[in-house]
């Protein structure tokens, strides 16, 4: 007799699949009916094929009818005219799957909430993984880890969608002092994006091209609540009540994402 699993256990199986991925973003999928696992898939199991498609194509139409799909990441939608096969969302809609349970919404600005919306519009029930499991997925899905908290120094690629994304910058793993920043108003065609902070907390490091050029961060004048940054520019963030500052350099700007570098320094 086939083993029956609870929904929570099926979510965990999908996460196990997504941890098999050797490329980012990691995605794992499970298809079940009445608690019985029918198929699984993970991104990279077959080159160039998404996890949902891999799991779906392992089954017949009869097996797929009235089944439930668990996927750790929001299913993709058609994002460009040259795409040769239908998106995962379109495949799910025509497959006979009755419900899709999503781990996290895709932070990619071309997908964010669009796959979710498309499924709902086509009478697919959509629910989500348990909160603690969503946190685990968030930490392991993307190449740069969690997108809303960073520590010490490093580089991070993040999406800038809708009204922007807030990030907590923690001084060190064992030092919980934190400064909050927000990226907003990405204008890819103009090559700029806004870095926001508290009133008067941001200074443009005019003339500096690398962090080592900045020996005294507070020497720069003209504090503002935001900096409109272009590739290669550096800003300094220090709220009036903070005991450290953060240096931010915009490394790359994409249509929906940015890559930036940061470094914390004691005041």
N, C-alpha and C positions, 0 to 999 in steps of 0.2 A: 504493500500500500504506500502511495506517495506521501511523504511527510508534509504536513500542513504547518505553515509559519504564520506568526502574527504579523501585522503591518510593520511594527517596529523592527522585528527581525528581518523582514524583507528590505527595509531601509538600510539596515546594517550590511546585508549581503550586497546591496548596490554600492555602498561605501567600500567594501572589500574589493569589488570590481574596479572602482575608480582608483584605488591605491595600486593597482597593477600597472597603471599607465606610466609610460616612460617619457611622455611629452605633455606639454601644457596647452590649454587647460585640461586637467584631469576630469574625465567623465566616466561614470559607471552606470549601467542600466540592468534592470531585472524586469521580466514580464511574468506575471503570475495569474492564476485563476483559482478562486476559492482557497487561497493560501498556499497553493502548490506552485513551485517554481517551474516554469515552462522553458525559459531560456535566460541567458545572461549575455552581457557584452561590455567591453570597455574600449575607450578611444585608443587606437593603436593596435588593437587585436588584429585588425586587417588594415593595411596601410591606406590612409586617406579616407577612411570610412568612420562616421560617427558612431558612438556607442549604441544609441537608440536604434539606428538602422541595422547594426550588426545583430542585436537581439531580435528585432522584428523579422529579419530575413531568415532566421533559423526556424521559423514557424510557418505552418499552413494558415490559410484564411480561416478555417474552422477553429483552429487553436487560438487565433488572435481574437476572434469574435467574443465580445464581452469580457475581455481580459483587462488587467490593470498593469500599467507601466510605472515603474519606479526609476527615476533618473536623477542623478545628483546635480545636474545643471539644466537650467531652462532650455528646452529644445530650440534649435535654430530656426530661423525663417529665411525666405529667399532674400539675399542681400545684394545680388548683382545679376545683371541680365545674362552674363556668360556662364552662370551656374548650370551645369549639364544635367543634374538630377534634382528632383524635388527636395525641398527642405525636410528636416526631421518632423517639423510641425505638420506639414502637408502629408507626409507619410503616415503619421499617427492618425490623422483625421480620416484617411481613406482605408486604414487597416482594420477597423472594427474594434479597436481599443476603446473602452468606455470611460476610463479614468486615467489621468496622469498625475503622479505624485512627484513633486519637484523638490529637490534639495534647496537650491538657491537660485535666484534670478540672475541671469548673465549680466555682469556689469558692463559688457561691451555696449557702447551707445547705440549701435545699429540693431541690437537684439533686445536690450533691456525692456522687459515687460511685453514685448511684441509677440514672442512665442506664446506666452501666457494668455495674452488677449486673443490671439488667433484661435487657440484651442477652445476657449470659452465661447467665442463667436460661432464655433462649429459644434456646439453642444457636447463638448468633451468636459467632463467634470474635472476640475483641477484643485488639488489640495497640496499640502506641503509637509516636509519632514518635520519631526519633533525639533524643538528649539535647540536642545543641546547637540543634536546631530547636525543641525545646520551650521553651528559654530565649528564643529570638527571639519565639515566640508569646506567652509570658507578658508580655514587655515591651510588646507592641503590641495586646493583646486588650482591655484594660480602660482606662476613661477616666483612671484615676489611675496607670497604669503598673504597674510591678512591685509586688506586694503584700508582699514580704518585705524590702524595703530602701528607705529614704527618706533624703533629704539636706537639711540646712540648715533650711528652714522651709516650711510649706505646709499643704495640706489633703489628706486621703486617705479614701476610702470603702473599707472592707475587710470581708470576711466574718468572722464568728466562729463556726466550726463545730467539731464534735467537741470536742477538748480545748483549742481555741484556736489562735491564730496568733502566731508570734514574728516580730518585726520588728527589723532592725538600723537604728539611726538614726546616720547618718554626719554629722560636723560640717560638712563642705563637700566639694565635688567634688575639691579638691586637698588636703584634710585628712582623712586616713583614720581619725581617732579615732572610735570607735564606742561607742554605748550600746545594749544590747539590752533590749527590752520585750516583754511578751506580753499579749494580750487574751484573756480567758477568761470562762466562766460568764455568757454573755449571758442576761439575764432580761427579755425584752421586756415582758411583762405587768407586771413590777414597775418597769420603766424604769431598769434599772441593768446595768452590766457591770463586770467586774473588770480593772483594770490591774495587771499583776504585774511585779516587778523583783527584783533581788537583795535579800537581807535588809537592811532598813534603808535602802534606796535611794529610797523613795518618801515624799513628804510631800504632804499635802492643803493646797492654797493657800486655806484657809478665808477667805471674805469677798471674794476677788478675782473679778471677772466678766470681765476682759479682761487680756491679757498686759501691757499698759502699766501696769496697776495694781501689778505686781510689780517693784519696784525692787531688792529684795534677796531672791532666791529662798531663801537658806538661813536666813532669819529665821523661817521656819515650823517649828514643833516637831513632835514625835511621829512620828518616822520609822517606816515599816512596810515589809513586803515586798509589800504590795498596797494599792490604793485601790479601794473600791467606788464607782464614779462614776455620777452621773446627769447628764442633759443640762444643759449650761452650767457644769459644775464643772471646775476646773483642778487638776492635780496636777503636782508637780515630781519629776523622776527624776534622781538623781545617786548612782551607786555610789561606795563609799569610794575606789576606785582611779581614778576618772575625773577629768579635768581640765576638764570642762565639764558643764553640766546641760541637761536638756530640759524645756520646759514643754509640757504636754499638756492640751488642752481638748476635752471631749466635746461635739460640736455637734449630732448627731442620733443617735437610736437606732431601729433598725428590727427587724423580726422575726428576721432572720438576719445583719444587717449593722450597722455603725456608721460614722459620719462624724466624724473628729476633726481637730483642728488641732494643729500642733506648731511649736516654735521653739527653736533651740539658743542657748545663751549660754555664753560663757567664764566660768570660775570667777573 
